């Protein structure tokens, strides 16, 4: 339910996190890692092109506030927020369910969620 209330950008970041977690066996990640993965998708996507880094960072922070992702440490103020390491608080099944149930999700985003990783 919570995931179906996300914006398309936020869901795209969750999908990027899922892909990263699948490739790197659930290794921690930071915004920079996830933004780079999302940016590769956005380059070939007609609906997600032109999304600014600052807007993506805000969406990433919202995922943190919603506890979709959790910081590894309470290093507030010590590490620049772009580089603070996080872990995913969801299962892949929860993400896949949300992608299927999401209303009016652009087809290319749904295909990216199911695809082998970009």
C-alpha positions in Angstrom: 0.0 0.0 0.0 2.7 2.4 1.0 4.6 1.9 -2.3 1.6 2.6 -4.4 1.5 6.1 -2.9 5.0 6.9 -4.1 5.6 9.2 -7.1 6.9 7.6 -10.3 10.3 9.1 -9.6 10.4 7.6 -6.1 9.3 4.2 -7.4 12.0 4.4 -10.1 14.6 5.0 -7.3 13.2 1.9 -5.5 13.6 -0.1 -8.7 17.2 1.2 -9.1 17.8 0.2 -5.4 16.3 -3.3 -6.1 18.6 -3.7 -9.2 21.6 -2.6 -7.2 20.7 -5.0 -4.4 20.3 -8.0 -6.8 23.6 -7.3 -8.5 25.6 -6.7 -5.3 23.9 -9.2 -3.0 22.1 -6.6 -0.9 25.2 -4.5 -0.3 24.6 -1.0 1.2 24.2 1.9 -1.2 24.1 5.7 -1.2 22.3 8.3 -3.2 25.2 8.6 -5.7 25.2 4.9 -6.5 21.4 4.8 -7.0 21.3 8.1 -8.9 23.9 6.8 -11.4 21.8 3.7 -12.0 18.6 5.7 -12.4 20.3 8.2 -14.7 21.3 5.3 -17.1 17.6 4.3 -17.3 16.5 7.9 -17.6 18.8 8.4 -20.6 16.9 5.8 -22.6 13.5 6.6 -21.1 11.1 9.0 -22.7 9.1 9.7 -19.5 12.0 10.1 -17.0 14.4 12.2 -19.1 15.4 15.6 -17.7 14.9 14.9 -14.1 17.3 17.0 -12.1 19.7 15.6 -9.5 18.3 17.8 -6.8 14.8 16.6 -7.4 16.0 13.0 -7.3 17.8 13.7 -4.0 14.6 15.0 -2.5 12.8 11.8 -3.6 15.6 9.7 -2.1 15.3 11.6 1.2 11.5 11.0 1.2 12.1 7.3 0.8 14.3 7.5 3.9 11.7 9.4 5.9 9.1 6.8 4.9 11.6 4.1 6.0 11.6 2.4 2.7 15.4 2.7 3.0 17.3 2.8 6.3 20.6 4.5 7.1 23.3 2.1 8.3 24.5 4.5 11.0 23.4 7.6 12.8 26.1 9.6 11.2 24.1 12.8 11.0 26.3 15.7 10.2 29.4 13.6 9.7 28.8 12.3 6.2 27.4 14.3 3.3 23.9 13.0 2.7 24.6 12.0 -0.9 27.2 9.6 0.4 25.5 8.2 3.5 25.1 4.4 3.2 21.6 2.9 3.4 20.0 -0.5 3.1 16.7 -1.6 1.6 13.9 -2.3 4.1 11.7 -4.1 1.6 11.7 -7.5 0.0 11.9 -7.9 -3.8 8.4 -9.4 -3.7 7.0 -6.2 -2.1 8.6 -4.1 -4.8 7.3 -6.4 -7.6 3.8 -6.3 -6.1 3.8 -2.5 -6.0 5.0 -2.3 -9.6 2.1 -4.5 -10.7 -0.5 -2.6 -8.6 0.7 0.9 -9.3 -1.9 2.9 -11.2 -0.9 4.5 -14.5 2.8 3.5 -14.2 4.6 4.2 -17.5 5.1 1.0 -19.4 8.9 1.5 -19.7 9.2 1.8 -16.0 7.3 -1.4 -15.4 9.4 -3.1 -18.0 12.6 -1.8 -16.4 11.4 -3.2 -13.0 11.1 -6.7 -14.6 14.1 -6.5 -16.8 17.5 -7.7 -16.4 19.5 -4.8 -15.0 20.6 -1.7 -17.0 
